[in-house]
Amino acid sequence: MPLLSLICLGLGLGLAAGALRVPQRSALLERTGGSLIVIGLGLLGSGLPLFR
């Protein structure tokens, strides 16, 4: 689970950073990158023990 969340975070950050270089597809890259960042953080948070 932590590996998948790190992969999602890395891909999301890469796409969000790449959106600045490709102005034609910046909206799509920003939306996809942001979604991957949120998914990665959600996966990371779901793996944390909340109550013990």
C-alpha distances in whole Angstrom, upper triangle without the diagonal:
4,5,5,6,9,10,11,12,14,16,17,18,20,21,23,24,26,27,30,31,31,33,34,30,29,29,26,24,24,23,20,19,19,17,15,15,15,12,10,11,11,7,7,10,9,7,10,13,16,19,20
4,5,5,6,9,10,10,12,14,15,16,18,20,21,22,24,26,28,29,30,32,33,30,28,28,26,24,23,23,20,18,18,17,14,13,14,12,9,10,11,7,6,9,10,7,10,13,16,19,20
4,5,5,6,9,10,10,12,14,15,16,18,20,21,22,24,27,28,28,31,32,28,27,27,25,22,22,22,19,17,18,17,14,14,15,13,10,12,13,10,9,13,13,11,14,17,20,23,24
4,5,5,6,9,10,11,12,14,15,16,18,20,21,22,25,26,26,29,29,26,25,25,22,20,20,19,16,15,16,14,11,11,13,10,7,10,11,8,9,12,12,11,14,17,20,23,24
4,5,5,6,9,10,10,12,14,15,16,18,20,21,24,25,26,27,28,25,23,23,21,19,18,18,15,13,13,12,9,9,10,7,4,7,8,5,6,9,10,10,12,16,18,21,23
4,5,5,6,9,10,10,12,14,15,16,18,20,22,23,24,26,28,24,23,23,21,18,18,18,16,13,14,14,10,9,11,10,7,9,11,9,8,12,13,12,14,18,20,23,25
4,5,5,6,8,10,10,12,14,15,16,18,21,22,22,25,25,22,21,21,19,16,17,17,14,12,14,13,9,10,12,10,8,11,13,11,11,14,15,15,17,21,23,26,28
4,5,5,6,9,10,11,12,14,15,16,19,20,21,23,23,20,19,19,16,14,14,14,11,9,10,9,5,6,9,7,5,8,10,9,10,13,14,14,17,20,22,26,28
4,6,5,6,8,10,10,12,14,15,18,19,20,22,23,20,18,18,17,14,13,14,11,9,9,10,6,5,8,8,5,7,10,10,10,13,14,15,16,20,21,25,27
4,5,5,6,9,10,11,12,14,16,17,18,21,22,19,18,19,17,14,14,15,12,9,11,12,9,8,12,11,9,11,14,13,13,16,18,18,19,23,25,28,30
4,5,5,6,8,10,10,12,15,16,16,19,19,16,15,16,14,11,11,12,9,7,10,10,7,8,11,11,9,12,15,14,15,18,19,19,21,25,27,30,32
4,5,5,6,9,10,11,13,15,15,17,18,15,13,13,12,9,9,9,7,4,6,7,5,5,9,9,8,11,13,13,14,16,18,19,21,25,26,29,32
4,5,5,6,8,10,12,13,15,17,18,16,13,14,14,10,9,11,10,6,8,10,8,7,11,12,11,12,15,16,15,18,20,21,22,26,27,30,33
4,5,5,6,9,11,11,13,15,17,14,12,14,13,9,10,12,10,7,10,12,10,10,14,15,13,15,18,18,18,21,23,23,25,29,30,33,36
4,5,5,6,9,10,10,12,14,11,9,11,9,6,7,9,7,5,8,10,9,10,13,14,14,16,18,19,19,22,23,24,26,30,31,34,37
4,5,5,8,10,11,12,14,11,8,10,10,6,5,8,8,5,7,10,10,9,12,14,14,15,18,19,19,21,23,25,26,30,30,34,36
4,5,6,8,10,12,14,12,10,12,12,9,8,12,12,9,11,14,13,12,15,17,16,18,21,21,21,23,26,27,28,31,32,36,38
4,5,5,7,9,11,10,8,11,11,7,9,12,11,9,12,15,14,14,17,19,18,20,23,23,24,26,28,29,30,34,35,39,41
4,5,5,7,9,7,4,7,8,5,6,10,10,9,11,14,14,14,17,19,19,20,23,24,24,26,28,30,31,35,35,39,41
4,6,6,10,9,7,10,11,9,9,13,14,12,14,17,17,17,20,22,21,23,25,27,27,29,31,32,33,37,37,41,43
4,6,9,9,8,12,13,10,11,15,15,14,16,19,19,19,22,24,23,25,28,28,29,31,33,34,35,39,40,43,46
4,6,6,6,10,10,9,11,14,14,14,16,18,18,19,22,23,24,25,28,29,29,31,33,35,36,40,40,44,47
4,6,5,8,10,10,11,13,15,15,16,19,20,20,23,24,25,27,29,30,31,33,34,36,37,41,41,45,48
4,6,8,9,10,12,13,14,15,17,19,20,22,23,25,26,28,29,31,32,34,35,37,39,42,42,46,49
4,6,5,6,9,10,11,12,14,16,17,18,20,21,22,24,26,27,28,30,31,33,35,39,39,43,45
4,6,5,6,8,10,10,12,14,15,16,18,20,21,22,24,25,26,28,30,32,33,37,37,40,43
4,6,5,6,9,10,10,12,14,15,16,18,20,21,22,24,26,27,28,30,32,35,35,39,42
4,6,5,6,8,10,11,12,14,15,16,18,20,21,22,24,26,27,29,31,34,34,38,41
4,5,5,6,8,10,10,12,14,15,16,18,20,21,22,24,25,27,29,32,33,37,39
4,6,5,6,8,10,10,12,14,15,16,18,20,21,22,24,26,27,31,31,35,37
4,6,5,6,9,10,11,12,14,15,16,18,20,21,22,25,26,29,29,33,36
4,5,5,6,9,10,10,12,14,15,16,18,20,21,23,25,28,29,32,35
4,5,5,6,9,10,10,12,14,15,16,18,20,21,23,27,27,31,34
4,5,5,6,9,10,11,12,14,15,16,18,20,22,25,25,29,32
4,5,5,6,9,10,10,12,14,15,16,19,20,24,24,27,30
4,5,5,6,9,10,10,12,14,15,17,19,22,23,27,29
4,5,5,6,8,10,10,12,14,16,17,21,21,25,27
4,5,5,6,9,10,10,12,14,16,19,19,23,25
4,5,5,6,9,10,10,13,15,18,18,22,25
4,5,5,6,9,10,11,13,17,18,21,24
4,5,5,6,8,10,11,14,15,19,21
4,5,5,6,9,10,13,13,17,20
4,5,5,6,9,12,14,17,19
4,6,5,7,11,12,16,18
4,5,5,9,9,13,15
4,6,8,9,12,14
4,7,9,12,13
4,6,9,11
4,6,7
4,7
4
